[in-house]
Amino acid sequence: MDRRKFLQMGAAGVAMSAVSKVALAAIPEPVMMDNADTQPLLTPSTGRPYHPVTTLNGWSLPWRMRNNVKEFHLVAEPVKRTIAPGMIANLWGYNGQSPGPTIEVVEGDNVRIYVTNKLPEHTSVHWHGQRLPNGMDGVSGLTQPSIKPGQTYVYEFVARRAGTFMYHPHADEMTQMAMGMMGSWVTHPKNPKFMVVDRDYVFLLNAYDIKPGSYLPKTNTMLEFNLWTFNSCVFPGISPIVAKQGEKLRVRVGNLTMTNHPIHLHGHEFEVTCTDGGWIPKTARWPEVTADIAVGQMRAIEFFADELGDWALHCHKSHHTMNAMGHDLPNMIGISQKGIADTFSALVPGYMAMGKTGMSEMSDMAEMMDMPLPENTLPMMMGKGQFGPIEMGGMFTTLKVRKNLAKGDFKDPGDYKHPKDSVAKKVSSDLPPVNNAKNNLLDKGMEITIRKPKGQMAH
């Protein structure tokens, strides 16, 4: 479609109610993105100044100023998203990516957002957490007509309070959000000196159920997802959070999955300083190393990155740091499977047994044998560090703190170079070997009976 036809199609579908005549002028051209890497900061060249955010594995949407109004253009459309190297998902998103671009404005800005629908069904956009006129709230059928395929609607309101917000559909919500339609919104304080940090990150928690070999999410899944993501990426496809030693960081996290996520940071303490309801007074904060983020919530944490190293940042639900897998595998720890895996693999393509000694056995096999996988899926645990397999996936990334980083440098600095004698290491020992008699009996299928002393309660 050429630009002339696109503009004609968009102008024909603009919502007429509660919209100024200025909004009916030519629609700004949409800016698109086809790269899943973390993009450089969008430094404001028009409008009031602010300290921009870095969207993890994402970007911020450019705008144009017109008659003192910030104008954005979102395009709801099917997209291809690189979940991690080796896996692509066919999702729905905005402007070429899922999640869509972050929208950054300043408290008090007059904002106008054009939304063009290039999906096969109707949609709308809800501006999650915002104070705005009821007719701009984006609940199709309740506050507005739905945006039909091929139409462009316009939303217009004042960004009344600073904070971290989200946007997502309120039309066929279960399908569209399960397909990846969401994005972050940051309203910066009108006072650029308020709550200043050196680096400001934002990302969303979302989840997908994509069967190995498939490219489309199963949209009717309630809880049994197999890909738990930061901004529609899993480790090691998630970019690291980088910082210069001593810098103050803010990390804003929004949850649009169907369960809560305890986000845990290694090596540092932080405070929750902001919710989607507003800034938390200093007297009401307390130190944490884990923040539980419920469904539909935004949380901003702040801390000084004063400990050098590569520190883990992840969801503390252990199955949320694993990639595509089945949930009904039996526990095979302690049971020899010699010959079974080969037999089943011949009958069931893509069969993978749980290891005799645990899941990490699969990482070892994959590295030594280049274990084949079904098309378009990922190993359950992947990612390599300087000391071997990291055995993580899903909602996991790293905080990389370094002594010398330029202010605008967000590139991965590589592995941390540990000072001499500061890495945990193997020691020589004269301890007797572990008694494996019990495990040997289990291997032979023998039953072990443990007698409880009489007169005591069994636990």
NORTA-V175352 format. One record per residue. N is the residue number from 1. RES is the residue in one letter. PSI is psi in whole degrees, 0 to 359 (NA if undefined). Layout:
N_RES_PSI ; N_RES_PSI
This chain:
1_M_128 ; 2_D_171 ; 3_R_321 ; 4_R_312 ; 5_K_323 ; 6_F_315 ; 7_L_321 ; 8_Q_315 ; 9_M_318 ; 10_G_313 ; 11_A_328 ; 12_A_336 ; 13_G_9 ; 14_V_134 ; 15_A_133 ; 16_M_333 ; 17_S_138 ; 18_A_31 ; 19_V_133 ; 20_S_161 ; 21_K_330 ; 22_V_326 ; 23_A_342 ; 24_L_2 ; 25_A_183 ; 26_A_136 ; 27_I_138 ; 28_P_144 ; 29_E_140 ; 30_P_145 ; 31_V_130 ; 32_M_160 ; 33_M_133 ; 34_D_18 ; 35_N_129 ; 36_A_7 ; 37_D_159 ; 38_T_125 ; 39_Q_160 ; 40_P_162 ; 41_L_144 ; 42_L_95 ; 43_T_128 ; 44_P_128 ; 45_S_345 ; 46_T_162 ; 47_G_188 ; 48_R_152 ; 49_P_154 ; 50_Y_168 ; 51_H_110 ; 52_P_158 ; 53_V_158 ; 54_T_122 ; 55_T_119 ; 56_L_123 ; 57_N_41 ; 58_G_201 ; 59_W_170 ; 60_S_144 ; 61_L_123 ; 62_P_159 ; 63_W_173 ; 64_R_147 ; 65_M_129 ; 66_R_113 ; 67_N_47 ; 68_N_24 ; 69_V_134 ; 70_K_120 ; 71_E_127 ; 72_F_160 ; 73_H_112 ; 74_L_139 ; 75_V_113 ; 76_A_123 ; 77_E_161 ; 78_P_141 ; 79_V_163 ; 80_K_129 ; 81_R_129 ; 82_T_107 ; 83_I_318 ; 84_A_161 ; 85_P_123 ; 86_G_354 ; 87_M_128 ; 88_I_140 ; 89_A_140 ; 90_N_104 ; 91_L_180 ; 92_W_143 ; 93_G_210 ; 94_Y_134 ; 95_N_39 ; 96_G_353 ; 97_Q_161 ; 98_S_124 ; 99_P_165 ; 100_G_176 ; 101_P_150 ; 102_T_137 ; 103_I_124 ; 104_E_125 ; 105_V_179 ; 106_V_143 ; 107_E_125 ; 108_G_352 ; 109_D_141 ; 110_N_120 ; 111_V_138 ; 112_R_123 ; 113_I_118 ; 114_Y_137 ; 115_V_115 ; 116_T_132 ; 117_N_111 ; 118_K_23 ; 119_L_167 ; 120_P_358 ; 121_E_171 ; 122_H_162 ; 123_T_182 ; 124_S_174 ; 125_V_125 ; 126_H_131 ; 127_W_86 ; 128_H_117 ; 129_G_356 ; 130_Q_150 ; 131_R_120 ; 132_L_170 ; 133_P_144 ; 134_N_322 ; 135_G_355 ; 136_M_6 ; 137_D_343 ; 138_G_29 ; 139_V_105 ; 140_S_138 ; 141_G_328 ; 142_L_309 ; 143_T_351 ; 144_Q_159 ; 145_P_151 ; 146_S_154 ; 147_I_111 ; 148_K_158 ; 149_P_133 ; 150_G_350 ; 151_Q_158 ; 152_T_127 ; 153_Y_162 ; 154_V_136 ; 155_Y_140 ; 156_E_122 ; 157_F_173 ; 158_V_132 ; 159_A_96 ; 160_R_335 ; 161_R_149 ; 162_A_151 ; 163_G_188 ; 164_T_127 ; 165_F_184 ; 166_M_166 ; 167_Y_145 ; 168_H_167 ; 169_P_153 ; 170_H_56 ; 171_A_123 ; 172_D_50 ; 173_E_318 ; 174_M_315 ; 175_T_310 ; 176_Q_323 ; 177_M_325 ; 178_A_339 ; 179_M_358 ; 180_G_13 ; 181_M_105 ; 182_M_166 ; 183_G_164 ; 184_S_151 ; 185_W_128 ; 186_V_122 ; 187_T_112 ; 188_H_151 ; 189_P_146 ; 190_K_336 ; 191_N_107 ; 192_P_352 ; 193_K_0 ; 194_F_127 ; 195_M_46 ; 196_V_137 ; 197_V_165 ; 198_D_322 ; 199_R_137 ; 200_D_113 ; 201_Y_152 ; 202_V_141 ; 203_F_164 ; 204_L_147 ; 205_L_124 ; 206_N_164 ; 207_A_152 ; 208_Y_154 ; 209_D_96 ; 210_I_110 ; 211_K_137 ; 212_P_131 ; 213_G_348 ; 214_S_166 ; 215_Y_347 ; 216_L_136 ; 217_P_150 ; 218_K_113 ; 219_T_352 ; 220_N_3 ; 221_T_137 ; 222_M_309 ; 223_L_333 ; 224_E_60 ; 225_F_156 ; 226_N_1 ; 227_L_110 ; 228_W_123 ; 229_T_154 ; 230_F_117 ; 231_N_48 ; 232_S_30 ; 233_C_151 ; 234_V_158 ; 235_F_137 ; 236_P_19 ; 237_G_349 ; 238_I_131 ; 239_S_150 ; 240_P_157 ; 241_I_121 ; 242_V_150 ; 243_A_150 ; 244_K_141 ; 245_Q_130 ; 246_G_349 ; 247_E_151 ; 248_K_129 ; 249_L_146 ; 250_R_132 ; 251_V_116 ; 252_R_128 ; 253_V_129 ; 254_G_145 ; 255_N_112 ; 256_L_32 ; 257_T_191 ; 258_M_20 ; 259_T_168 ; 260_N_161 ; 261_H_115 ; 262_P_102 ; 263_I_122 ; 264_H_134 ; 265_L_132 ; 266_H_147 ; 267_G_355 ; 268_H_159 ; 269_E_155 ; 270_F_172 ; 271_E_143 ; 272_V_117 ; 273_T_346 ; 274_C_144 ; 275_T_178 ; 276_D_356 ; 277_G_347 ; 278_G_182 ; 279_W_142 ; 280_I_126 ; 281_P_149 ; 282_K_325 ; 283_T_348 ; 284_A_4 ; 285_R_159 ; 286_W_158 ; 287_P_144 ; 288_E_163 ; 289_V_352 ; 290_T_130 ; 291_A_122 ; 292_D_121 ; 293_I_114 ; 294_A_170 ; 295_V_131 ; 296_G_5 ; 297_Q_152 ; 298_M_141 ; 299_R_137 ; 300_A_127 ; 301_I_151 ; 302_E_145 ; 303_F_163 ; 304_F_125 ; 305_A_79 ; 306_D_357 ; 307_E_116 ; 308_L_147 ; 309_G_184 ; 310_D_102 ; 311_W_140 ; 312_A_143 ; 313_L_119 ; 314_H_164 ; 315_C_138 ; 316_H_4 ; 317_K_114 ; 318_S_326 ; 319_H_354 ; 320_H_356 ; 321_T_34 ; 322_M_154 ; 323_N_196 ; 324_A_125 ; 325_M_165 ; 326_G_150 ; 327_H_358 ; 328_D_28 ; 329_L_137 ; 330_P_156 ; 331_N_115 ; 332_M_15 ; 333_I_131 ; 334_G_0 ; 335_I_122 ; 336_S_133 ; 337_Q_25 ; 338_K_120 ; 339_G_337 ; 340_I_315 ; 341_A_317 ; 342_D_318 ; 343_T_314 ; 344_F_325 ; 345_S_326 ; 346_A_331 ; 347_L_326 ; 348_V_99 ; 349_P_136 ; 350_G_3 ; 351_Y_138 ; 352_M_120 ; 353_A_149 ; 354_M_144 ; 355_G_157 ; 356_K_326 ; 357_T_6 ; 358_G_177 ; 359_M_331 ; 360_S_339 ; 361_E_327 ; 362_M_323 ; 363_S_318 ; 364_D_316 ; 365_M_319 ; 366_A_323 ; 367_E_321 ; 368_M_324 ; 369_M_1 ; 370_D_54 ; 371_M_127 ; 372_P_149 ; 373_L_158 ; 374_P_162 ; 375_E_142 ; 376_N_56 ; 377_T_181 ; 378_L_153 ; 379_P_151 ; 380_M_320 ; 381_M_129 ; 382_M_180 ; 383_G_132 ; 384_K_141 ; 385_G_182 ; 386_Q_347 ; 387_F_7 ; 388_G_193 ; 389_P_137 ; 390_I_338 ; 391_E_45 ; 392_M_159 ; 393_G_199 ; 394_G_227 ; 395_M_76 ; 396_F_133 ; 397_T_191 ; 398_T_147 ; 399_L_115 ; 400_K_108 ; 401_V_126 ; 402_R_157 ; 403_K_317 ; 404_N_99 ; 405_L_134 ; 406_A_155 ; 407_K_318 ; 408_G_16 ; 409_D_114 ; 410_F_12 ; 411_K_155 ; 412_D_119 ; 413_P_2 ; 414_G_189 ; 415_D_146 ; 416_Y_134 ; 417_K_105 ; 418_H_139 ; 419_P_157 ; 420_K_138 ; 421_D_31 ; 422_S_13 ; 423_V_134 ; 424_A_138 ; 425_K_164 ; 426_K_142 ; 427_V_156 ; 428_S_146 ; 429_S_147 ; 430_D_14 ; 431_L_147 ; 432_P_155 ; 433_P_155 ; 434_V_137 ; 435_N_111 ; 436_N_21 ; 437_A_318 ; 438_K_314 ; 439_N_322 ; 440_N_320 ; 441_L_322 ; 442_L_321 ; 443_D_326 ; 444_K_3 ; 445_G_17 ; 446_M_145 ; 447_E_137 ; 448_I_125 ; 449_T_128 ; 450_I_118 ; 451_R_132 ; 452_K_141 ; 453_P_141 ; 454_K_146 ; 455_G_0 ; 456_Q_148 ; 457_M_136 ; 458_A_140 ; 459_H_NA
